Amino acid sequence: MFAVIKTGGKQYKVMPGDLITVERLEGEAGSKININNILMVGDEKASTIGTPFVEKSEVKAMIVEQGRSDKVIVFKKKRRQNYRRKAGHRQDLTCLW
């Protein structure tokens, strides 16, 4: 059994027992959430594709931890103009089980 869910503007293929990292979701570590934006559900024999979502289905998950990604450095420079800008970004993430 697998499902394709949509959260944070991205799509994830999940199976029972998977540990996935998604864009930040509200909730504390240890709390349970339901994801209703399911694009596809299936197994080895058949699958159901939603238009755009599969009706009367949900994925239950538990928040394992809230964290942040590694820092990404953005550096802009214009040669011979003494123009330099350096910025960093860390994305907030949620680990689901």
N, C-alpha and C positions, 0 to 999 in steps of 0.2 A: 504494500500500500504506500502510495506517495501522494503528495499534494504540491502544487505550485502556488505560493502565496505572494501577495504584494504588500510591502510595507516600506515606508520611507522612500517611495518612488522607484524601488527596485524589486525584482522578482527573485524568489528563492525556491529551490526544489527541496522539500523537506520529507523526511521519513520518520517513523516512530523511533525515538531515542537519539535523534540527531542533536548536535550542539551547534548552533549557528550564531553569528554575530551580525546584528542589524543596526540601522540608524537608531538613535536614542528613542526609547519608549518610556512613557510615564510609569512609575511604580518602583517599589523598593525591592531589594534582593530577597528572594524567597516568595514573593507574591505571584499569583497565577493570573494569566491573562488569556483572553479569547481573541483570535484573529479571524475576522469574518470575510476579509477580502481574498477569497480563494478563486484562482483563475482556472485551475484544473485539478481533478482528482482521478486517480487510476491505480491499477495494479498490472500484473503480467497479462491478464486476459482482456481487460476492457478499460476504457478511460472516458471521463466526462469532461467536456470543455464548456466553460461558462460563457455567457454572452452579456455582459463582460465577466460576471461572477457566477459561481455555482450556487444555486439556491439551496437553502436549508442545510448548510454545512459550515463547520468551523474547525479551526485548529486550536487545541488547548496547549499552552506552553507555560513554563515557569521561568521567571527571571532569575538567572544565576548570579549575575553581577552587572553593575553599571560601571563603565570605564571610559577611557579615552584612547584614541589611536596614537600612533607615533607622530611626532611633529614633522610636518612638511614645511620646508623652507622655500619661500617664494622670493626670488632676487631679480630685480629689474635694473638695467643699466643702459645708459646711452653713452656711447663712446665719445670721447673728446669733449664732453659737456659737463663733466663733474656731477653727473646725476646718478645716484644710486639709492635704491630703496630695498630694504630687507624686511620681510614679514614672515611670521610663522603661523601655522594653523594646526590645531588638534581637534579632530572630530569626536563628538560624544557618541559612544556606542553602548549597546545593550547586548549581553550574551544571553541567549535563550536555550532552554532544554525542553 
